[in-house]
Amino acid sequence: MKTFRFALLGLALGAAQAHAADSLVPSLGAAGGYQTPQSSFVGPSVYVPSTGAVTGTGIVVGPARLHPGVTVSEGHDSNVNLSSGASKLSSSFTLVEPQLILSRRLNPTEHYDAYYKGSYAKYSSASNYDYNDSFFGVDGAKALTDRLRMSFKLEYQMGHDAANSYVATNAIERWTSPTAQVLVYYGTPESKGQIEFEGDYKQQRYKDPLMQLYDIDESRLVGRFFLRLHPKTHGILEVATQQDRYPNYAGSNGTQERVTAGLQWDATAKTSGTAKIGMMHESVSSGGGSNSGLAWDAAITYKPRSYSQIKLEGSREYAEWANASNAYILTQGATLEWTQNWTYRIKSTAGLLGYRDQFLGSGRVDNRRGVSLKAQYAFGHQDIFHLGLQEILLDRSSNTPGFSFHEAITLLSLGVQL
């Protein structure tokens, strides 16, 4: 995924935030591309994707259920344009995030969703940074036989990059992006071996003519082989290739290859996760550069108590970046997240992140750090209402002038989800 977002995805935990999709940290793979998509089975023992993020009982609509929801947040951003010095802008803002999911669950291995999610921000002192993001999608999963299963996802996004998050434009950059994902899985959890094949395709098109240099067509093929080592432990071999094509800047067309091996386990009631290590390579068609090196990714969950969970996610991979010397960023780092349910209604989440981004061929190196603290209280009939308070602190230090910044975001949110 070409757009290089500086979002704390794991740290904000879906809470309302000033930069929504582009100001916190990448999940298991920074913007670059080999993380398993949300519609994946995520290994040999999970068959139903959860792209729709359905919660609540919903409203019965024929054979399906409709899940409407909305979150309204009031907040303050100390650095709306991710800048430093006299050019830095601070502002209060209002963020409205509606959601509508139509879900049909036929059985544990078959479901279909249609959904809409929006993110609408209005700044009181920086109106030129207001944005209206939305995306629409359908996804589904079906067991074709006892061994053969598949899932799919089609989505259309209308989003933006925050000002100065990717390049120094000092303006939000709007884009549209259709995506398609298909995953086929063969085997059973009891089988000695299982196989998974994944295909993804994505386009991204910028509205600003000056940013159309970064338009991209991205396609990816991934094969995974799972070997059952123990009832709750599998070995994994993953082979992936990705083609990145820039329709307005062919000189940065690139190819990525990645081979990793590791383990996926759910060995105890307290610990589960996936960890892989291997090699990766990228090359640019024009001969502008290439790079090879160590590749790794990990996602580990530890539950010391039923009401407490700690998650560690990290990766070392490439992110796309169109420039004359090379088309990639080498990004590596991790996020750490602790969620605690203090009572049935009250929970908190604390997160840390650290990432290093090396812009290959340019000499630019960025270091990103972040801290997030959130408290949430559920109330009302079946706890459909959620009141949240969150503080997010972000820092980016760069050896290239104009890209370092400090940012603090405070949010008070009220949401309802049926």
DOKENU-646166 format. One record per residue (C-alpha): x, y, z; residue in three letters. Coordinates in steps of 0.5 Angstrom, whole numbers, plus 500, padded with zeros to 3 digits. Last residue first. Layout:
<papas>
{{X Y Z} 'ALA'} ...
</papas>
This chain:
<papas>
{{447 497 535} 'LEU'} {{454 501 536} 'GLN'} {{453 508 540} 'VAL'} {{459 513 541} 'GLY'} {{462 519 545} 'LEU'} {{469 521 544} 'SER'} {{473 526 548} 'LEU'} {{480 526 544} 'LEU'} {{487 529 546} 'THR'} {{492 529 540} 'ILE'} {{499 531 542} 'ALA'} {{504 532 536} 'GLU'} {{512 533 535} 'HIS'} {{515 534 528} 'PHE'} {{521 533 524} 'SER'} {{520 533 516} 'PHE'} {{522 540 514} 'GLY'} {{530 539 514} 'PRO'} {{532 532 513} 'THR'} {{535 528 518} 'ASN'} {{528 526 521} 'SER'} {{525 526 528} 'SER'} {{518 524 528} 'ARG'} {{514 525 535} 'ASP'} {{507 523 537} 'LEU'} {{503 523 543} 'LEU'} {{496 521 543} 'ILE'} {{491 522 549} 'GLU'} {{484 519 549} 'GLN'} {{478 519 553} 'LEU'} {{472 515 551} 'GLY'} {{465 514 553} 'LEU'} {{461 508 549} 'HIS'} {{454 507 548} 'PHE'} {{451 500 546} 'ILE'} {{452 497 553} 'ASP'} {{446 492 553} 'GLN'} {{442 498 554} 'HIS'} {{446 504 557} 'GLY'} {{453 504 559} 'PHE'} {{461 502 556} 'ALA'} {{466 506 559} 'TYR'} {{473 507 556} 'GLN'} {{480 510 558} 'ALA'} {{485 511 553} 'LYS'} {{493 512 553} 'LEU'} {{497 513 547} 'SER'} {{505 514 546} 'VAL'} {{509 514 540} 'GLY'} {{516 514 536} 'ARG'} {{518 515 529} 'ARG'} {{525 515 527} 'ASN'} {{526 518 520} 'ASP'} {{532 517 515} 'VAL'} {{533 521 509} 'ARG'} {{539 519 505} 'GLY'} {{536 519 498} 'SER'} {{537 512 495} 'GLY'} {{533 508 500} 'LEU'} {{528 512 505} 'PHE'} {{530 509 511} 'GLN'} {{524 509 516} 'ASP'} {{525 507 523} 'ARG'} {{519 505 528} 'TYR'} {{518 505 535} 'GLY'} {{511 505 538} 'LEU'} {{508 505 545} 'LEU'} {{501 503 547} 'GLY'} {{496 504 553} 'ALA'} {{489 501 553} 'THR'} {{484 502 558} 'SER'} {{477 498 560} 'LYS'} {{471 500 564} 'ILE'} {{464 497 563} 'ARG'} {{465 489 566} 'TYR'} {{471 492 571} 'THR'} {{478 494 570} 'TRP'} {{478 491 563} 'ASN'} {{486 492 561} 'GLN'} {{489 493 554} 'THR'} {{496 493 553} 'TRP'} {{499 495 547} 'GLU'} {{506 494 544} 'LEU'} {{508 497 537} 'THR'} {{514 495 533} 'ALA'} {{520 497 528} 'GLY'} {{522 497 521} 'GLN'} {{521 501 515} 'THR'} {{526 500 509} 'LEU'} {{523 505 504} 'ILE'} {{522 504 497} 'TYR'} {{522 507 490} 'ALA'} {{529 508 488} 'ASN'} {{533 514 486} 'SER'} {{528 518 482} 'ALA'} {{523 518 487} 'ASN'} {{516 514 488} 'ALA'} {{516 511 495} 'TRP'} {{513 504 496} 'GLU'} {{514 501 503} 'ALA'} {{519 495 504} 'TYR'} {{519 491 510} 'GLU'} {{522 489 517} 'ARG'} {{516 488 522} 'SER'} {{513 489 529} 'GLY'} {{507 487 533} 'GLU'} {{507 486 541} 'LEU'} {{500 485 544} 'LYS'} {{498 485 552} 'ILE'} {{492 482 554} 'GLN'} {{488 483 561} 'SER'} {{481 481 563} 'TYR'} {{482 473 562} 'SER'} {{489 474 566} 'ARG'} {{496 473 564} 'PRO'} {{494 474 556} 'LYS'} {{500 474 552} 'TYR'} {{499 476 544} 'THR'} {{504 476 539} 'ILE'} {{505 478 532} 'ALA'} {{511 478 529} 'ALA'} {{514 480 522} 'ASP'} {{521 479 519} 'TRP'} {{525 480 513} 'ALA'} {{533 481 513} 'LEU'} {{536 484 507} 'GLY'} {{536 486 499} 'SER'} {{536 493 496} 'ASN'} {{535 495 489} 'SER'} {{537 502 485} 'GLY'} {{535 506 479} 'GLY'} {{536 501 474} 'GLY'} {{529 503 471} 'SER'} {{525 497 473} 'SER'} {{527 498 480} 'VAL'} {{529 492 485} 'SER'} {{526 490 492} 'GLU'} {{529 484 495} 'HIS'} {{527 480 502} 'MET'} {{530 475 506} 'MET'} {{527 471 512} 'GLY'} {{524 471 519} 'ILE'} {{517 469 521} 'LYS'} {{513 470 528} 'ALA'} {{506 468 529} 'THR'} {{502 469 536} 'GLY'} {{499 465 542} 'SER'} {{500 466 549} 'THR'} {{496 465 556} 'LYS'} {{491 459 554} 'ALA'} {{497 455 552} 'THR'} {{500 453 545} 'ALA'} {{496 457 541} 'ASP'} {{502 457 536} 'TRP'} {{504 460 529} 'GLN'} {{511 459 527} 'LEU'} {{517 461 522} 'GLY'} {{519 462 515} 'ALA'} {{520 468 510} 'THR'} {{521 469 503} 'VAL'} {{520 476 500} 'ARG'} {{520 479 493} 'GLU'} {{518 486 491} 'GLN'} {{518 489 484} 'THR'} {{519 496 482} 'GLY'} {{516 501 477} 'ASN'} {{520 508 479} 'SER'} {{522 510 472} 'GLY'} {{515 509 470} 'ALA'} {{512 515 473} 'TYR'} {{505 517 471} 'ASN'} {{503 510 471} 'PRO'} {{507 508 477} 'TYR'} {{507 500 478} 'ARG'} {{508 496 484} 'ASP'} {{509 489 483} 'GLN'} {{509 484 489} 'GLN'} {{511 477 490} 'THR'} {{510 473 496} 'ALA'} {{513 466 499} 'VAL'} {{511 464 506} 'GLU'} {{513 458 510} 'LEU'} {{509 457 516} 'ILE'} {{510 451 522} 'GLY'} {{504 450 526} 'HIS'} {{503 449 533} 'THR'} {{496 448 537} 'LYS'} {{495 440 535} 'PRO'} {{503 440 535} 'HIS'} {{508 440 529} 'LEU'} {{502 441 523} 'ARG'} {{506 444 517} 'LEU'} {{503 450 514} 'PHE'} {{504 453 507} 'PHE'} {{503 460 505} 'ARG'} {{503 463 498} 'GLY'} {{502 470 496} 'VAL'} {{501 474 490} 'LEU'} {{501 482 490} 'ARG'} {{498 487 485} 'SER'} {{499 495 486} 'GLU'} {{497 500 481} 'ASP'} {{500 507 484} 'ILE'} {{499 514 483} 'ASP'} {{505 518 486} 'TYR'} {{507 522 481} 'LEU'} {{499 524 481} 'GLN'} {{501 529 487} 'MET'} {{502 535 483} 'LEU'} {{496 534 479} 'PRO'} {{492 534 486} 'ASP'} {{486 529 486} 'LYS'} {{491 523 487} 'TYR'} {{489 516 485} 'ARG'} {{491 509 488} 'GLN'} {{490 502 485} 'GLN'} {{490 496 489} 'LYS'} {{490 488 487} 'TYR'} {{491 482 492} 'ASP'} {{491 475 491} 'GLY'} {{492 470 497} 'GLU'} {{494 462 497} 'PHE'} {{493 458 503} 'GLU'} {{496 451 504} 'ILE'} {{495 446 509} 'GLN'} {{499 440 512} 'GLY'} {{499 435 517} 'LYS'} {{491 436 517} 'SER'} {{488 437 524} 'GLU'} {{486 444 523} 'PRO'} {{483 442 516} 'THR'} {{486 443 509} 'GLY'} {{486 448 503} 'TYR'} {{485 455 504} 'TYR'} {{483 460 498} 'VAL'} {{484 468 499} 'LEU'} {{482 474 495} 'VAL'} {{483 481 495} 'GLN'} {{480 487 491} 'ALA'} {{482 494 492} 'THR'} {{479 501 489} 'PRO'} {{483 507 492} 'SER'} {{481 515 491} 'THR'} {{486 520 494} 'TRP'} {{486 527 497} 'ARG'} {{492 530 499} 'GLU'} {{492 534 505} 'ILE'} {{496 541 505} 'ALA'} {{503 543 507} 'ASN'} {{506 539 501} 'THR'} {{512 536 504} 'ALA'} {{512 529 502} 'VAL'} {{509 523 506} 'TYR'} {{506 526 512} 'SER'} {{507 533 510} 'ASN'} {{499 535 511} 'ALA'} {{495 528 512} 'ALA'} {{494 524 507} 'ASP'} {{487 523 504} 'HIS'} {{481 518 503} 'GLY'} {{476 516 499} 'MET'} {{476 508 499} 'GLN'} {{473 503 495} 'TYR'} {{473 496 497} 'GLU'} {{472 489 495} 'LEU'} {{474 483 500} 'LYS'} {{474 475 498} 'PHE'} {{474 469 503} 'SER'} {{475 462 501} 'MET'} {{475 455 504} 'ARG'} {{477 448 501} 'LEU'} {{477 442 506} 'ARG'} {{470 440 508} 'ASP'} {{468 443 502} 'THR'} {{466 450 499} 'LEU'} {{467 453 506} 'ALA'} {{465 460 505} 'LYS'} {{467 467 507} 'ALA'} {{465 474 505} 'GLY'} {{466 481 504} 'ASP'} {{463 488 501} 'VAL'} {{466 495 501} 'GLY'} {{465 502 502} 'PHE'} {{470 507 504} 'PHE'} {{469 514 507} 'SER'} {{474 520 508} 'ASP'} {{471 528 509} 'ASN'} {{477 532 511} 'TYR'} {{478 539 514} 'ASP'} {{485 541 513} 'TYR'} {{483 548 510} 'ASN'} {{479 549 516} 'SER'} {{485 550 521} 'ALA'} {{482 554 527} 'SER'} {{476 550 528} 'SER'} {{478 544 525} 'TYR'} {{472 540 522} 'LYS'} {{473 532 521} 'ALA'} {{469 527 517} 'TYR'} {{471 520 518} 'SER'} {{466 515 514} 'GLY'} {{465 507 514} 'LYS'} {{460 503 510} 'TYR'} {{459 496 510} 'TYR'} {{456 490 506} 'ALA'} {{458 483 509} 'ASP'} {{457 476 508} 'TYR'} {{458 470 512} 'HIS'} {{460 462 512} 'GLU'} {{464 458 516} 'THR'} {{461 459 523} 'PRO'} {{454 458 519} 'ASN'} {{449 463 515} 'LEU'} {{452 470 518} 'ARG'} {{449 475 514} 'ARG'} {{451 482 516} 'SER'} {{449 489 513} 'LEU'} {{454 494 517} 'ILE'} {{453 502 517} 'LEU'} {{458 506 521} 'GLN'} {{459 514 522} 'PRO'} {{465 517 524} 'GLU'} {{464 524 526} 'VAL'} {{470 528 528} 'LEU'} {{470 535 531} 'THR'} {{476 539 532} 'PHE'} {{481 544 536} 'SER'} {{487 547 533} 'SER'} {{494 548 533} 'SER'} {{498 550 527} 'LEU'} {{506 549 526} 'LYS'} {{509 554 521} 'SER'} {{513 558 526} 'ALA'} {{517 552 528} 'GLY'} {{515 545 526} 'SER'} {{510 541 522} 'SER'} {{505 536 522} 'LEU'} {{500 540 519} 'ASN'} {{495 539 525} 'VAL'} {{500 540 530} 'ASN'} {{497 541 537} 'SER'} {{491 537 535} 'ASP'} {{485 538 540} 'HIS'} {{479 534 541} 'GLY'} {{471 533 540} 'GLU'} {{469 526 538} 'SER'} {{463 523 535} 'VAL'} {{462 516 534} 'THR'} {{457 513 530} 'VAL'} {{453 506 529} 'GLY'} {{449 502 525} 'PRO'} {{449 494 525} 'HIS'} {{444 491 520} 'LEU'} {{442 484 521} 'ARG'} {{441 479 515} 'ALA'} {{435 474 513} 'PRO'} {{430 479 513} 'GLY'} {{433 486 516} 'VAL'} {{434 484 524} 'VAL'} {{437 490 527} 'ILE'} {{444 489 531} 'GLY'} {{446 485 536} 'THR'} {{452 489 538} 'GLY'} {{459 488 534} 'THR'} {{461 487 527} 'VAL'} {{468 489 525} 'ALA'} {{466 488 518} 'GLY'} {{473 485 516} 'THR'} {{472 479 520} 'SER'} {{474 474 516} 'PRO'} {{471 467 517} 'VAL'} {{476 461 517} 'TYR'} {{481 461 523} 'VAL'} {{485 454 524} 'SER'} {{490 454 518} 'PRO'} {{493 461 519} 'GLY'} {{490 469 519} 'VAL'} {{484 467 515} 'PHE'} {{485 473 511} 'SER'} {{480 478 510} 'SER'} {{484 483 514} 'GLN'} {{490 483 510} 'PRO'} {{496 479 512} 'THR'} {{502 483 512} 'GLN'} {{506 483 506} 'TYR'} {{506 491 504} 'GLY'} {{509 496 505} 'GLY'} {{506 501 509} 'ALA'} {{508 499 516} 'ALA'} {{507 491 516} 'GLY'} {{504 488 522} 'LEU'} {{500 495 524} 'SER'} {{502 501 521} 'PRO'} {{502 507 526} 'VAL'} {{498 513 527} 'LEU'} {{497 519 523} 'SER'} {{494 517 516} 'ASP'} {{487 513 517} 'ALA'} {{484 518 522} 'ALA'} {{488 524 522} 'HIS'} {{485 527 528} 'ALA'} {{483 521 532} 'GLN'} {{477 518 534} 'ALA'} {{478 511 537} 'ALA'} {{479 505 533} 'GLY'} {{485 502 537} 'LEU'} {{489 509 537} 'ALA'} {{495 505 539} 'LEU'} {{495 499 534} 'GLY'} {{493 504 528} 'LEU'} {{498 509 530} 'LEU'} {{498 513 524} 'ALA'} {{504 516 520} 'PHE'} {{501 514 513} 'ARG'} {{506 512 507} 'PHE'} {{501 512 502} 'THR'} {{503 506 497} 'LYS'} {{500 500 500} 'MET'} 
</papas>
